[in-house]
């Protein structure tokens, strides 16, 4: 990891394949060109696909925030922007590898695609892939359409629950989405209905507490709770990517970076009103230190 990216977030560690194999990934250099590099436990580095962030005269309303990451608006030197962008690109690169390695996967949905840079990564992973990026934010979709549309990638302004006519996807990608919904079980079932038989579902969630700090998150997950939820919905977990991002709590809570301006105010008062949230935060800190952990899972739809 570049030294200039270490600040509020001090390090990033990624562990791939919790079941059968393990490697670490020191990954991605943001800017005009963001390249993902996978470092195996032999120490050799294998370049992955490269995302070109092309400077065009398009914009999206507002700037990067806690819930909307816009590469053009990521402030240089702010780790909560640059390092978080790296994490997002890493997840999409890993998802793209799963799609590339499955010869039956062509028709792909990027659910809650945001401004579309991840859909562009998916669309470049192999010949013949067809990616539809969907988001409920009209401004984000407009930006994505201007910036990242191609012969392989198109964008649709829609709610996930209104996509029945677009069913039959070979793969659905849903990264950092289901923690925002009131009923994640129902949302996972909606995704399942949109998948063809034996299709791939690639999903990521934070697996350390986030609802207390992020007012846009409605559900806290643990690694076991998301695994159990997926198994109950009829998915077989094929592989996992664990990302660990350490942080400086004083700098985050003092809101010295632009993307953390909208973290929850009056946090101590929130803990007084929601004591179990405080217990979860203390337990996670004692167990994992000052770190956020994110789990991405590749799953296959069972009969």
Secondary structure, 3 states (H helix, E strand, C coil): CCHHHCCCCCEEEEEECCCCCCCECCCCECCCEEEEEEECCCCCEEEEEEEECCCCCCCCCCCCCCCCCCHHHCCCCCHHHHHHHHHHHHHHHHHHHHHHHCCCCCEEEEECCCCCHHHHHHHCCCCCCEEEEEECCHHHHHHHHHHHCCCCEEEEECCHHHCHHHCCEEEEEEECCHHHCCCHHHHHHHHHHHEEEEEEEEEEEECCCCCCCCCCCCCCCCHHHHHHHHHHCCEEEEEEEEEEEECCHHHHHCCCCHHHCCCCCCHHHHHHHCHHHHHHHHHHHHHHCCEEEEEEEEEEECC
